[in-house]
């Protein structure tokens, strides 16, 4: 059997990259059953990626995002600034 070399940091199509994890993400103002699964490196990156594709943005300057890691079930809340894209833990 011949194996092909892969560049560092790349994974085969069958296995997800070890740097990325699956997160279920939804905006706090939207029901959880409208969550979307994103593949990102961190909870914060998942929150920002979700907001970048969100069409139902509130009129406020920030939005609260709930991020749950699919594998572990751990959940975090982030406030994302809609102007800068900065994410911080919910207070």
Secondary structure, 3 states (H helix, E strand, C coil): CCCCCCCCCCCCCCCCCCCCEEEEEEECCCCHHHCEEEEECCHHHHHHHHHHCCCCCCCCCEEEEEEEECCCCCEEEEEEECCCCCEEECC
